[in-house]
Amino acid sequence: MKKARRKADRDPVISLINIVFLILIFFMVTGTLTNSDRDGVSFIQTTDLECCQDGSALVITNDGTLRYAGLVLPSVDAFLTARDGLETTTRVLPDSELPAIELLSIIKELRAAGVQDILVVTENAPS
Amino acid sequence: MALQRVRRRRRASITSLIDVIFLLLLFFMLSSTFSRFSEVSVSGLNQVSKGSGGASDTAILSVEVRSDSLVVDGDVVDDRALRSTLERRVSELGGVNVRVDDLVNTQRLIDILLLLNGFEGLKINLVDVV
């Protein structure tokens, strides 16, 4: 009698673990880890673009502050010295509310420093 | 008596297992994101300074981007009109001069650039304001 009761008590716990495991695996597989650099940045929304690999990007907040790898940078030159020299492309992640003129002047500065391949990171909105 | 004790020890740890799993679950729920990212290349754009565009050149379409409208060759139009203008004239055009005003945000600029990117062989010049 005692044994039977114990089994009955434990069954719901095991099914609970099963469900929690399932949710855990779901989140591990489907989610990607967020980058804390991107906190508070509202992404530019685009549709119908092919997605690509995600990399570290020069973040420009809506007041024009530059952030890269967790640091606030004073200028574009500081970014060029801080980043990994092996990367061939440069990713720029501007806030969607940043004045376009500021983005253009930053791109111009990057070009003047010899950076050729510049990509603007956007968020692909579900269409 | 001794045998029974050993058995009890083996059975115990299900609650701590649940604790750990819950911890992992919470971690992944809070730290993951489902948004998908994409990229727009701006390598193909020319950045030209204000004077060098040559306004008299008829093969170049001048597009001024404003936050709620577009000025195409002096006429105020909307985005759809720009698309249809380009569809008509893309073969004769040598390029597009894009100018932005102070109030335009990056979202708007990228929208227009993507619209222009849809036309193959169209050369896009970004005119500096300063």
gemmi code that builds the backbone of each chain (N, CA, C; Angstrom):
import gemmi

chains = {
    "A": [
        ("MET", (0.836, -1.220, 0.000), (0.000, 0.000, 0.000), (0.863, 1.258, 0.000)),
        ("LYS", (1.868, 1.254, 0.853), (2.733, 2.426, 0.924), (3.436, 2.698, -0.407)),
        ("LYS", (3.974, 1.623, -1.024), (4.686, 1.781, -2.292), (3.794, 2.382, -3.367)),
        ("ALA", (2.585, 1.855, -3.465), (1.662, 2.343, -4.480), (1.413, 3.835, -4.317)),
        ("ARG", (1.265, 4.285, -3.105), (1.003, 5.690, -2.859), (2.185, 6.557, -3.318)),
        ("ARG", (3.415, 6.093, -2.992), (4.593, 6.856, -3.397), (4.652, 7.046, -4.910)),
        ("LYS", (4.378, 5.984, -5.669), (4.403, 6.091, -7.121), (3.402, 7.128, -7.615)),
        ("ALA", (2.230, 7.088, -7.047), (1.195, 8.026, -7.464), (1.614, 9.469, -7.191)),
        ("ASP", (2.369, 9.687, -6.106), (2.828, 11.040, -5.780), (3.889, 11.527, -6.762)),
        ("ARG", (4.743, 10.623, -7.198), (5.879, 11.051, -7.986), (5.534, 11.286, -9.459)),
        ("ASP", (4.528, 10.612, -9.969), (4.202, 10.722, -11.391), (4.023, 12.142, -11.909)),
        ("PRO", (3.215, 12.979, -11.263), (3.058, 14.342, -11.789), (4.376, 15.119, -11.806)),
        ("VAL", (5.273, 14.825, -10.864), (6.560, 15.530, -10.842), (7.375, 15.198, -12.093)),
        ("ILE", (7.357, 13.930, -12.458), (8.126, 13.530, -13.628), (7.570, 14.152, -14.905)),
        ("SER", (6.277, 14.208, -15.033), (5.713, 14.837, -16.227), (5.995, 16.339, -16.239)),
        ("LEU", (6.042, 16.937, -15.044), (6.417, 18.356, -14.951), (7.826, 18.566, -15.488)),
        ("ILE", (8.735, 17.689, -15.042), (10.117, 17.798, -15.525), (10.174, 17.629, -17.032)),
        ("ASN", (9.419, 16.692, -17.542), (9.389, 16.493, -18.993), (9.004, 17.759, -19.730)),
        ("ILE", (7.961, 18.410, -19.239), (7.488, 19.624, -19.911), (8.519, 20.736, -19.802)),
        ("VAL", (9.090, 20.883, -18.601), (10.084, 21.940, -18.412), (11.301, 21.690, -19.296)),
        ("PHE", (11.719, 20.449, -19.389), (12.821, 20.092, -20.286), (12.500, 20.473, -21.721)),
        ("LEU", (11.273, 20.188, -22.118), (10.844, 20.497, -23.477), (10.950, 21.999, -23.738)),
        ("ILE", (10.441, 22.800, -22.786), (10.510, 24.261, -22.949), (11.960, 24.713, -22.992)),
        ("LEU", (12.768, 24.137, -22.108), (14.195, 24.489, -22.052), (14.862, 24.243, -23.402)),
        ("ILE", (14.637, 23.066, -23.956), (15.255, 22.728, -25.241), (14.732, 23.648, -26.333)),
        ("PHE", (13.440, 23.961, -26.278), (12.860, 24.881, -27.261), (13.593, 26.228, -27.246)),
        ("PHE", (13.769, 26.785, -26.045), (14.428, 28.090, -25.955), (15.900, 28.024, -26.351)),
        ("MET", (16.543, 26.903, -26.005), (17.965, 26.777, -26.357), (18.152, 26.710, -27.863)),
        ("VAL", (17.230, 26.022, -28.546), (17.395, 25.815, -29.981), (16.951, 27.039, -30.780)),
        ("THR", (15.800, 27.619, -30.420), (15.246, 28.681, -31.263), (15.833, 30.054, -30.986)),
        ("GLY", (16.224, 30.317, -29.763), (16.685, 31.659, -29.440), (18.158, 31.840, -29.704)),
        ("THR", (18.541, 33.086, -29.989), (19.965, 33.420, -29.988), (20.187, 34.378, -28.832)),
        ("LEU", (21.375, 34.367, -28.298), (21.635, 35.211, -27.137), (21.702, 36.682, -27.543)),
        ("THR", (21.086, 37.526, -26.750), (21.118, 38.951, -27.066), (22.459, 39.551, -26.700)),
        ("ASN", (22.795, 40.580, -27.429), (24.043, 41.285, -27.205), (23.730, 42.536, -26.389)),
        ("SER", (24.389, 42.701, -25.263), (24.023, 43.803, -24.369), (24.359, 45.165, -24.968)),
        ("ASP", (25.215, 45.190, -25.980), (25.487, 46.439, -26.690), (24.227, 47.045, -27.275)),
        ("ARG", (23.307, 46.178, -27.607), (22.151, 46.612, -28.382), (20.979, 47.038, -27.513)),
        ("ASP", (21.176, 47.076, -26.216), (20.120, 47.520, -25.316), (19.686, 48.933, -25.670)),
        ("GLY", (18.389, 49.142, -25.747), (17.881, 50.488, -25.949), (17.986, 50.992, -27.369)),
        ("VAL", (18.441, 50.157, -28.286), (18.516, 50.571, -29.685), (17.299, 50.014, -30.412)),
        ("SER", (16.551, 50.885, -31.068), (15.429, 50.388, -31.871), (15.933, 50.162, -33.291)),
        ("PHE", (15.753, 48.947, -33.747), (16.322, 48.558, -35.031), (15.562, 49.165, -36.208)),
        ("ILE", (16.272, 49.349, -37.297), (15.631, 49.704, -38.558), (14.869, 48.474, -39.036)),
        ("GLN", (13.620, 48.665, -39.415), (12.808, 47.530, -39.837), (12.872, 47.375, -41.353)),
        ("THR", (13.136, 46.169, -41.785), (13.104, 45.891, -43.221), (12.297, 44.632, -43.445)),
        ("THR", (11.879, 44.421, -44.666), (11.183, 43.179, -45.000), (11.828, 42.556, -46.223)),
        ("ASP", (11.624, 41.271, -46.374), (12.035, 40.526, -47.570), (13.526, 40.577, -47.846)),
        ("LEU", (14.335, 40.717, -46.829), (15.779, 40.667, -47.064), (16.278, 39.307, -46.602)),
        ("GLU", (17.234, 38.766, -47.338), (17.849, 37.517, -46.913), (18.703, 37.797, -45.683)),
        ("CYS", (18.577, 36.932, -44.717), (19.347, 37.159, -43.504), (20.743, 36.598, -43.641)),
        ("CYS", (21.559, 36.943, -42.796), (22.968, 36.611, -42.912), (23.504, 36.397, -41.498)),
        ("GLN", (24.758, 36.132, -41.410), (25.316, 35.867, -40.088), (25.407, 37.152, -39.266)),
        ("ASP", (25.256, 36.958, -37.978), (25.260, 38.089, -37.075), (26.671, 38.262, -36.522)),
        ("GLY", (27.134, 39.464, -36.505), (28.460, 39.706, -35.960), (28.459, 40.925, -35.075)),
        ("SER", (29.607, 41.262, -34.560), (29.682, 42.446, -33.722), (29.596, 43.687, -34.607)),
        ("ALA", (28.892, 44.679, -34.110), (28.643, 45.857, -34.933), (28.933, 47.125, -34.150)),
        ("LEU", (29.237, 48.171, -34.894), (29.370, 49.499, -34.298), (27.960, 50.042, -34.092)),
        ("VAL", (27.581, 50.188, -32.817), (26.225, 50.626, -32.506), (26.193, 52.150, -32.403)),
        ("ILE", (25.219, 52.757, -33.068), (25.040, 54.205, -32.967), (23.659, 54.444, -32.374)),
        ("THR", (23.606, 54.993, -31.171), (22.308, 55.230, -30.523), (21.666, 56.481, -31.114)),
        ("ASN", (20.407, 56.731, -30.740), (19.679, 57.817, -31.404), (20.206, 59.207, -31.067)),
        ("ASP", (21.072, 59.321, -30.045), (21.690, 60.621, -29.805), (23.112, 60.688, -30.378)),
        ("GLY", (23.470, 59.694, -31.179), (24.756, 59.752, -31.876), (25.932, 59.159, -31.120)),
        ("THR", (25.662, 58.543, -29.946), (26.744, 57.921, -29.193), (27.201, 56.631, -29.883)),
        ("LEU", (28.502, 56.436, -29.946), (29.040, 55.222, -30.551), (29.345, 54.204, -29.468)),
        ("ARG", (28.931, 52.949, -29.699), (29.229, 51.870, -28.755), (29.781, 50.683, -29.516)),
        ("TYR", (30.801, 50.078, -28.952), (31.342, 48.869, -29.571), (31.925, 47.977, -28.490)),
        ("ALA", (31.548, 46.715, -28.509), (32.044, 45.722, -27.559), (31.920, 46.187, -26.108)),
        ("GLY", (30.767, 46.764, -25.797), (30.492, 47.147, -24.433), (31.110, 48.461, -23.987)),
        ("LEU", (31.792, 49.148, -24.888), (32.428, 50.407, -24.528), (31.796, 51.566, -25.293)),
        ("VAL", (31.731, 52.721, -24.648), (31.308, 53.928, -25.337), (32.544, 54.563, -25.949)),
        ("LEU", (32.476, 54.822, -27.241), (33.656, 55.327, -27.943), (33.489, 56.810, -28.272)),
        ("PRO", (34.568, 57.559, -28.164), (34.485, 58.988, -28.451), (34.444, 59.322, -29.942)),
        ("SER", (35.040, 58.473, -30.766), (35.104, 58.825, -32.183), (35.178, 57.575, -33.050)),
        ("VAL", (35.054, 57.761, -34.344), (35.157, 56.654, -35.286), (36.579, 56.071, -35.268)),
        ("ASP", (37.559, 56.925, -35.086), (38.956, 56.457, -35.032), (39.155, 55.461, -33.894)),
        ("ALA", (38.517, 55.751, -32.766), (38.627, 54.841, -31.617), (38.053, 53.483, -31.959)),
        ("PHE", (36.975, 53.486, -32.739), (36.377, 52.220, -33.184), (37.351, 51.447, -34.064)),
        ("LEU", (37.996, 52.153, -34.975), (38.906, 51.485, -35.905), (40.095, 50.853, -35.187)),
        ("THR", (40.551, 51.483, -34.114), (41.649, 50.879, -33.362), (41.157, 49.760, -32.454)),
        ("ALA", (39.896, 49.875, -31.994), (39.383, 48.880, -31.042), (38.978, 47.581, -31.720)),
        ("ARG", (38.589, 47.641, -32.976), (38.013, 46.432, -33.573), (39.096, 45.457, -34.033)),
        ("ASP", (38.632, 44.254, -34.305), (39.518, 43.195, -34.758), (39.967, 43.470, -36.193)),
        ("GLY", (41.245, 43.537, -36.408), (41.757, 43.883, -37.722), (41.526, 42.829, -38.784)),
        ("LEU", (41.158, 41.631, -38.373), (40.990, 40.553, -39.336), (39.665, 40.621, -40.079)),
        ("GLU", (38.703, 41.344, -39.518), (37.391, 41.404, -40.147), (37.441, 42.226, -41.427)),
        ("THR", (36.883, 41.677, -42.479), (36.913, 42.394, -43.752), (35.723, 43.331, -43.908)),
        ("THR", (34.603, 42.966, -43.292), (33.437, 43.839, -43.394), (33.218, 44.566, -42.073)),
        ("THR", (32.649, 45.748, -42.185), (32.336, 46.527, -40.998), (30.828, 46.657, -40.895)),
        ("ARG", (30.303, 46.249, -39.752), (28.860, 46.347, -39.555), (28.542, 47.586, -38.722)),
        ("VAL", (27.545, 48.319, -39.173), (27.101, 49.500, -38.455), (25.647, 49.277, -38.077)),
        ("LEU", (25.327, 49.494, -36.809), (23.950, 49.312, -36.350), (23.411, 50.632, -35.825)),
        ("PRO", (22.770, 51.429, -36.678), (22.226, 52.705, -36.222), (20.820, 52.545, -35.666)),
        ("ASP", (20.499, 53.376, -34.704), (19.127, 53.437, -34.204), (18.233, 53.968, -35.320)),
        ("SER", (16.994, 53.488, -35.361), (16.131, 53.901, -36.469), (15.750, 55.379, -36.372)),
        ("GLU", (15.900, 55.977, -35.191), (15.557, 57.390, -35.034), (16.758, 58.322, -35.176)),
        ("LEU", (17.918, 57.749, -35.448), (19.110, 58.582, -35.639), (18.952, 59.413, -36.902)),
        ("PRO", (19.286, 60.712, -36.871), (19.229, 61.503, -38.098), (20.112, 60.887, -39.187)),
        ("ALA", (19.560, 60.777, -40.389), (20.275, 60.109, -41.488), (21.591, 60.804, -41.795)),
        ("ILE", (21.611, 62.109, -41.587), (22.826, 62.873, -41.876), (23.991, 62.377, -41.024)),
        ("GLU", (23.702, 62.072, -39.760), (24.778, 61.596, -38.882), (25.296, 60.243, -39.333)),
        ("LEU", (24.371, 59.369, -39.748), (24.796, 58.064, -40.260), (25.693, 58.244, -41.481)),
        ("LEU", (25.286, 59.146, -42.370), (26.062, 59.361, -43.590), (27.448, 59.912, -43.275)),
        ("SER", (27.525, 60.800, -42.289), (28.846, 61.357, -41.987), (29.741, 60.297, -41.349)),
        ("ILE", (29.148, 59.388, -40.555), (29.953, 58.305, -39.969), (30.432, 57.352, -41.052)),
        ("ILE", (29.548, 57.037, -42.003), (29.953, 56.176, -43.115), (31.070, 56.845, -43.904)),
        ("LYS", (30.946, 58.148, -44.065), (31.981, 58.879, -44.808), (33.318, 58.808, -44.072)),
        ("GLU", (33.259, 58.978, -42.751), (34.501, 58.896, -41.969), (35.137, 57.512, -42.092)),
        ("LEU", (34.284, 56.471, -42.046), (34.806, 55.104, -42.169), (35.472, 54.908, -43.530)),
        ("ARG", (34.840, 55.454, -44.550), (35.402, 55.324, -45.900), (36.726, 56.049, -45.999)),
        ("ALA", (36.763, 57.234, -45.419), (37.996, 58.020, -45.474), (39.129, 57.278, -44.789)),
        ("ALA", (38.771, 56.447, -43.787), (39.798, 55.677, -43.081), (40.158, 54.396, -43.822)),
        ("GLY", (39.571, 54.187, -44.987), (39.953, 53.041, -45.802), (39.057, 51.827, -45.668)),
        ("VAL", (37.943, 51.956, -44.955), (37.020, 50.826, -44.831), (36.130, 50.771, -46.069)),
        ("GLN", (36.146, 49.670, -46.780), (35.409, 49.581, -48.035), (34.041, 48.933, -47.854)),
        ("ASP", (34.021, 47.809, -47.161), (32.824, 46.989, -47.104), (32.007, 47.347, -45.868)),
        ("ILE", (30.988, 48.163, -46.035), (30.189, 48.615, -44.892), (28.768, 48.078, -45.016)),
        ("LEU", (28.289, 47.470, -43.934), (26.934, 46.929, -43.919), (26.141, 47.610, -42.812)),
        ("VAL", (24.895, 47.920, -43.095), (24.007, 48.474, -42.081), (23.125, 47.337, -41.579)),
        ("VAL", (23.165, 47.080, -40.273), (22.394, 45.982, -39.693), (20.963, 46.440, -39.448)),
        ("THR", (20.009, 45.635, -39.877), (18.600, 45.942, -39.655), (17.910, 44.725, -39.055)),
        ("GLU", (16.688, 44.909, -38.642), (15.909, 43.790, -38.125), (14.882, 43.401, -39.171)),
        ("ASN", (14.838, 42.130, -39.485), (13.911, 41.682, -40.507), (12.541, 41.449, -39.884)),
        ("ALA", (11.616, 42.355, -40.162), (10.287, 42.232, -39.605), (9.551, 41.106, -40.298)),
        ("PRO", (8.798, 40.320, -39.571), (8.036, 39.260, -40.228), (7.015, 39.869, -41.170)),
        ("SER", (7.023, 39.401, -42.411), (6.142, 40.020, -43.410), (4.801, 39.296, -43.477)),
    ],
    "B": [
        ("MET", (18.872, -2.795, 8.287), (18.825, -1.340, 8.524), (19.817, -0.597, 7.648)),
        ("ALA", (21.068, -1.120, 7.620), (22.105, -0.468, 6.832), (21.738, -0.426, 5.356)),
        ("LEU", (21.204, -1.525, 4.843), (20.827, -1.579, 3.429), (19.758, -0.534, 3.080)),
        ("GLN", (18.783, -0.418, 3.930), (17.706, 0.541, 3.691), (18.214, 1.977, 3.576)),
        ("ARG", (19.149, 2.350, 4.410), (19.704, 3.703, 4.367), (20.316, 4.026, 2.998)),
        ("VAL", (21.111, 3.043, 2.498), (21.749, 3.245, 1.200), (20.707, 3.515, 0.119)),
        ("ARG", (19.638, 2.742, 0.118), (18.571, 2.935, -0.863), (17.991, 4.333, -0.809)),
        ("ARG", (17.744, 4.830, 0.372), (17.149, 6.162, 0.515), (18.038, 7.233, -0.108)),
        ("ARG", (19.338, 7.136, 0.117), (20.253, 8.123, -0.444), (20.165, 8.171, -1.968)),
        ("ARG", (20.087, 7.033, -2.606), (20.039, 7.001, -4.065), (18.796, 7.687, -4.622)),
        ("ARG", (17.686, 7.552, -3.934), (16.444, 8.061, -4.493), (16.314, 9.582, -4.462)),
        ("ALA", (17.009, 10.241, -3.598), (16.648, 11.599, -3.204), (16.488, 12.659, -4.310)),
        ("SER", (17.442, 12.910, -5.161), (17.714, 14.237, -5.731), (16.781, 14.828, -6.793)),
        ("ILE", (15.549, 14.419, -6.874), (14.703, 14.952, -7.951), (14.387, 16.441, -7.801)),
        ("THR", (14.194, 16.913, -6.605), (13.871, 18.344, -6.417), (15.012, 19.254, -6.844)),
        ("SER", (16.228, 18.870, -6.505), (17.357, 19.716, -6.910), (17.543, 19.692, -8.419)),
        ("LEU", (17.206, 18.562, -9.031), (17.243, 18.492, -10.495), (16.277, 19.508, -11.103)),
        ("ILE", (15.068, 19.529, -10.552), (14.076, 20.503, -11.032), (14.589, 21.920, -10.847)),
        ("ASP", (15.208, 22.194, -9.710), (15.755, 23.533, -9.457), (16.722, 23.945, -10.547)),
        ("VAL", (17.646, 23.043, -10.858), (18.660, 23.370, -11.856), (18.023, 23.595, -13.222)),
        ("ILE", (17.087, 22.713, -13.566), (16.428, 22.857, -14.875), (15.665, 24.165, -14.958)),
        ("PHE", (14.964, 24.506, -13.899), (14.246, 25.785, -13.871), (15.192, 26.956, -14.042)),
        ("LEU", (16.346, 26.849, -13.391), (17.351, 27.904, -13.488), (17.804, 28.074, -14.929)),
        ("LEU", (18.126, 26.967, -15.580), (18.538, 26.999, -16.983), (17.422, 27.569, -17.853)),
        ("LEU", (16.213, 27.130, -17.600), (15.057, 27.599, -18.361), (14.917, 29.107, -18.254)),
        ("LEU", (14.983, 29.617, -17.049), (14.872, 31.056, -16.825), (15.979, 31.803, -17.548)),
        ("PHE", (17.199, 31.282, -17.443), (18.335, 31.921, -18.101), (18.090, 32.043, -19.600)),
        ("PHE", (17.701, 30.954, -20.228), (17.516, 30.991, -21.681), (16.311, 31.835, -22.087)),
        ("MET", (15.259, 31.818, -21.250), (14.098, 32.641, -21.576), (14.445, 34.119, -21.524)),
        ("LEU", (15.231, 34.511, -20.542), (15.521, 35.932, -20.377), (16.596, 36.424, -21.337)),
        ("SER", (17.530, 35.546, -21.706), (18.661, 36.057, -22.475), (18.533, 35.859, -23.976)),
        ("SER", (17.505, 35.141, -24.418), (17.444, 34.892, -25.855), (16.477, 35.853, -26.542)),
        ("THR", (16.694, 36.005, -27.833), (15.841, 36.868, -28.634), (15.400, 36.107, -29.868)),
        ("PHE", (14.237, 36.451, -30.373), (13.744, 35.749, -31.545), (13.818, 36.596, -32.806)),
        ("SER", (14.284, 37.834, -32.669), (14.292, 38.694, -33.853), (15.387, 38.249, -34.819)),
        ("ARG", (15.089, 38.377, -36.083), (16.047, 37.993, -37.111), (16.645, 39.248, -37.710)),
        ("PHE", (17.952, 39.190, -37.909), (18.633, 40.378, -38.399), (18.994, 40.224, -39.866)),
        ("SER", (19.117, 41.333, -40.527), (19.616, 41.303, -41.894), (20.491, 42.529, -42.106)),
        ("GLU", (21.067, 42.612, -43.260), (22.031, 43.678, -43.498), (21.782, 44.348, -44.836)),
        ("VAL", (22.039, 45.637, -44.873), (21.948, 46.396, -46.111), (23.347, 46.893, -46.428)),
        ("SER", (23.816, 46.576, -47.625), (25.163, 47.018, -47.978), (25.126, 48.451, -48.486)),
        ("VAL", (26.012, 49.265, -47.978), (26.095, 50.634, -48.466), (27.401, 50.856, -49.233)),
        ("SER", (28.036, 49.742, -49.606), (29.327, 49.860, -50.288), (29.174, 50.424, -51.700)),
        ("GLY", (28.024, 50.151, -52.338), (27.847, 50.582, -53.712), (27.486, 52.048, -53.870)),
        ("LEU", (27.310, 52.746, -52.752), (26.888, 54.140, -52.847), (28.084, 55.064, -53.031)),
        ("ASN", (27.892, 56.060, -53.857), (28.923, 57.091, -53.964), (28.527, 58.233, -53.061)),
        ("GLN", (29.483, 58.767, -52.358), (29.195, 59.976, -51.601), (29.869, 61.137, -52.301)),
        ("VAL", (29.068, 62.061, -52.777), (29.618, 63.193, -53.516), (29.332, 64.473, -52.748)),
        ("SER", (30.163, 65.474, -52.974), (29.916, 66.736, -52.287), (28.939, 67.572, -53.101)),
        ("LYS", (28.431, 68.616, -52.498), (27.252, 69.294, -53.006), (27.399, 69.830, -54.435)),
        ("GLY", (28.470, 70.486, -54.745), (28.598, 71.163, -56.028), (28.791, 70.228, -57.209)),
        ("SER", (29.410, 69.062, -56.956), (29.887, 68.253, -58.070), (28.808, 67.473, -58.798)),
        ("GLY", (27.590, 67.470, -58.279), (26.531, 66.674, -58.878), (26.152, 67.091, -60.290)),
        ("GLY", (26.166, 68.345, -60.583), (25.795, 68.810, -61.911), (24.294, 68.768, -62.102)),
        ("ALA", (23.596, 69.800, -61.627), (22.137, 69.808, -61.663), (21.595, 69.874, -63.096)),
        ("SER", (22.379, 70.385, -64.025), (21.886, 70.532, -65.398), (21.893, 69.199, -66.152)),
        ("ASP", (22.595, 68.231, -65.610), (22.688, 66.935, -66.270), (21.335, 66.237, -66.225)),
        ("THR", (20.728, 66.025, -67.395), (19.373, 65.463, -67.423), (19.357, 63.967, -67.135)),
        ("ALA", (20.494, 63.313, -67.286), (20.527, 61.866, -67.071), (20.544, 61.506, -65.593)),
        ("ILE", (20.619, 62.532, -64.752), (20.643, 62.258, -63.311), (19.352, 62.736, -62.674)),
        ("LEU", (18.695, 61.819, -61.986), (17.455, 62.159, -61.302), (17.801, 62.660, -59.906)),
        ("SER", (17.242, 63.799, -59.557), (17.519, 64.329, -58.231), (16.372, 63.975, -57.281)),
        ("VAL", (16.722, 63.302, -56.198), (15.712, 62.894, -55.228), (16.058, 63.495, -53.874)),
        ("GLU", (15.165, 64.312, -53.345), (15.380, 64.836, -52.006), (14.444, 64.102, -51.054)),
        ("VAL", (15.037, 63.481, -50.051), (14.234, 62.694, -49.108), (13.798, 63.584, -47.956)),
        ("ARG", (12.495, 63.644, -47.717), (11.971, 64.326, -46.533), (11.281, 63.286, -45.668)),
        ("SER", (10.964, 63.656, -44.435), (10.453, 62.636, -43.523), (9.083, 62.109, -43.946)),
        ("ASP", (8.280, 62.910, -44.667), (6.973, 62.392, -45.061), (6.742, 62.403, -46.572)),
        ("SER", (7.700, 62.884, -47.332), (7.495, 62.917, -48.783), (8.845, 62.874, -49.493)),
        ("LEU", (8.794, 62.955, -50.819), (10.014, 62.978, -51.618), (9.904, 64.126, -52.602)),
        ("VAL", (11.015, 64.754, -52.915), (11.022, 65.764, -53.968), (11.849, 65.212, -55.117)),
        ("VAL", (11.168, 64.841, -56.207), (11.854, 64.257, -57.357), (11.880, 65.293, -58.469)),
        ("ASP", (13.050, 65.740, -58.823), (13.227, 66.773, -59.854), (12.313, 67.968, -59.617)),
        ("GLY", (12.199, 68.397, -58.379), (11.421, 69.584, -58.065), (9.956, 69.342, -57.745)),
        ("ASP", (9.454, 68.137, -58.007), (8.051, 67.858, -57.708), (7.933, 67.062, -56.415)),
        ("VAL", (6.972, 67.451, -55.582), (6.732, 66.705, -54.357), (5.874, 65.482, -54.679)),
        ("VAL", (6.412, 64.307, -54.412), (5.679, 63.078, -54.721), (5.771, 62.120, -53.537)),
        ("ASP", (5.072, 60.999, -53.628), (5.228, 59.987, -52.580), (6.074, 58.815, -53.099)),
        ("ASP", (6.289, 57.844, -52.230), (7.211, 56.755, -52.563), (6.783, 55.974, -53.805)),
        ("ARG", (5.478, 55.766, -53.927), (4.994, 54.977, -55.056), (5.276, 55.689, -56.385)),
        ("ALA", (5.124, 57.029, -56.370), (5.385, 57.802, -57.582), (6.852, 57.712, -57.980)),
        ("LEU", (7.730, 57.662, -56.983), (9.157, 57.519, -57.289), (9.409, 56.187, -57.977)),
        ("ARG", (8.762, 55.152, -57.460), (8.951, 53.831, -58.056), (8.488, 53.818, -59.516)),
        ("SER", (7.301, 54.423, -59.760), (6.788, 54.389, -61.139), (7.623, 55.284, -62.056)),
        ("THR", (8.114, 56.418, -61.527), (9.004, 57.266, -62.326), (10.247, 56.501, -62.730)),
        ("LEU", (10.817, 55.780, -61.763), (12.031, 55.018, -62.042), (11.761, 53.899, -63.036)),
        ("GLU", (10.610, 53.247, -62.890), (10.292, 52.168, -63.822), (10.226, 52.689, -65.251)),
        ("ARG", (9.720, 53.906, -65.409), (9.640, 54.495, -66.749), (11.015, 54.908, -67.268)),
        ("ARG", (11.816, 55.478, -66.392), (13.010, 56.150, -66.885), (14.325, 55.452, -66.593)),
        ("VAL", (14.270, 54.260, -65.971), (15.519, 53.649, -65.479), (16.534, 53.397, -66.593)),
        ("SER", (16.050, 53.137, -67.816), (16.991, 52.824, -68.902), (17.775, 54.053, -69.348)),
        ("GLU", (17.162, 55.224, -69.293), (17.857, 56.427, -69.746), (18.661, 57.116, -68.648)),
        ("LEU", (18.418, 56.723, -67.390), (19.072, 57.425, -66.283), (20.512, 56.974, -66.083)),
        ("GLY", (21.384, 57.935, -65.847), (22.764, 57.600, -65.521), (22.940, 57.365, -64.033)),
        ("GLY", (22.063, 57.925, -63.245), (22.191, 57.751, -61.803), (21.151, 58.556, -61.058)),
        ("VAL", (21.147, 58.398, -59.762), (20.215, 59.126, -58.912), (21.016, 59.874, -57.858)),
        ("ASN", (20.746, 61.145, -57.723), (21.355, 61.910, -56.638), (20.391, 61.954, -55.462)),
        ("VAL", (20.779, 61.385, -54.352), (19.903, 61.364, -53.184), (20.402, 62.371, -52.162)),
        ("ARG", (19.498, 63.216, -51.739), (19.830, 64.238, -50.748), (18.881, 64.064, -49.565)),
        ("VAL", (19.382, 64.178, -48.367), (18.491, 64.058, -47.206), (18.424, 65.387, -46.465)),
        ("ASP", (17.278, 65.671, -45.882), (17.220, 66.883, -45.049), (17.408, 66.522, -43.572)),
        ("ASP", (17.451, 67.537, -42.734), (17.843, 67.337, -41.337), (16.912, 66.429, -40.549)),
        ("LEU", (15.638, 66.400, -40.941), (14.652, 65.696, -40.130), (14.529, 64.216, -40.473)),
        ("VAL", (15.182, 63.800, -41.540), (15.059, 62.410, -41.974), (15.825, 61.490, -41.029)),
        ("ASN", (15.171, 60.406, -40.602), (15.890, 59.450, -39.760), (16.414, 58.294, -40.614)),
        ("THR", (17.211, 57.440, -40.002), (17.866, 56.369, -40.770), (16.854, 55.380, -41.338)),
        ("GLN", (15.783, 55.153, -40.590), (14.748, 54.232, -41.088), (14.249, 54.664, -42.459)),
        ("ARG", (13.949, 55.943, -42.568), (13.435, 56.497, -43.822), (14.491, 56.391, -44.932)),
        ("LEU", (15.716, 56.730, -44.601), (16.794, 56.677, -45.596), (16.979, 55.262, -46.129)),
        ("ILE", (16.997, 54.286, -45.212), (17.204, 52.894, -45.635), (16.022, 52.420, -46.478)),
        ("ASP", (14.798, 52.844, -46.109), (13.627, 52.478, -46.926), (13.811, 52.943, -48.364)),
        ("ILE", (14.227, 54.200, -48.520), (14.390, 54.763, -49.872), (15.539, 54.071, -50.597)),
        ("LEU", (16.632, 53.815, -49.877), (17.776, 53.156, -50.513), (17.403, 51.749, -50.977)),
        ("LEU", (16.581, 51.057, -50.188), (16.157, 49.723, -50.599), (15.266, 49.789, -51.835)),
        ("LEU", (14.414, 50.835, -51.877), (13.568, 51.026, -53.053), (14.447, 51.238, -54.288)),
        ("LEU", (15.474, 52.060, -54.139), (16.365, 52.334, -55.271), (17.216, 51.119, -55.623)),
        ("ASN", (17.579, 50.335, -54.613), (18.392, 49.141, -54.856), (17.671, 48.119, -55.719)),
        ("GLY", (16.337, 48.200, -55.742), (15.568, 47.262, -56.546), (15.800, 47.409, -58.035)),
        ("PHE", (16.340, 48.543, -58.468), (16.586, 48.751, -59.891), (18.039, 48.442, -60.198)),
        ("GLU", (18.252, 47.444, -61.029), (19.627, 47.016, -61.305), (20.327, 48.029, -62.190)),
        ("GLY", (21.565, 48.246, -61.902), (22.381, 49.117, -62.745), (22.186, 50.594, -62.477)),
        ("LEU", (21.338, 50.917, -61.510), (21.131, 52.318, -61.186), (22.227, 52.785, -60.226)),
        ("LYS", (22.876, 53.867, -60.580), (23.964, 54.353, -59.751), (23.405, 55.342, -58.733)),
        ("ILE", (23.679, 55.107, -57.469), (23.116, 55.963, -56.426), (24.207, 56.856, -55.844)),
        ("ASN", (23.998, 58.141, -55.962), (24.938, 59.087, -55.362), (24.285, 59.724, -54.149)),
        ("LEU", (25.006, 59.736, -53.037), (24.498, 60.430, -51.855), (25.169, 61.788, -51.780)),
        ("VAL", (24.355, 62.825, -51.804), (24.915, 64.169, -51.814), (25.044, 64.666, -50.373)),
        ("ASP", (26.227, 65.132, -50.050), (26.453, 65.682, -48.710), (25.719, 66.993, -48.540)),
        ("VAL", (25.185, 67.168, -47.347), (24.480, 68.412, -47.089), (25.461, 69.497, -46.685)),
        ("VAL", (26.430, 69.111, -45.893), (27.374, 70.121, -45.400), (28.450, 70.395, -46.447)),
    ],
}
model = gemmi.Model(1)
for chain_id, residues in chains.items():
    chain = gemmi.Chain(chain_id)
    for i, (resn, *xyz) in enumerate(residues, 1):
        res = gemmi.Residue()
        res.name, res.seqid = resn, gemmi.SeqId(i, " ")
        for name, pos in zip(("N", "CA", "C"), xyz):
            atom = gemmi.Atom()
            atom.name, atom.element = name, gemmi.Element(name[0])
            atom.pos, atom.b_iso = gemmi.Position(*pos), 0.0
            res.add_atom(atom)
        chain.add_residue(res)
    model.add_chain(chain)
structure = gemmi.Structure()
structure.add_model(model)
structure.setup_entities()
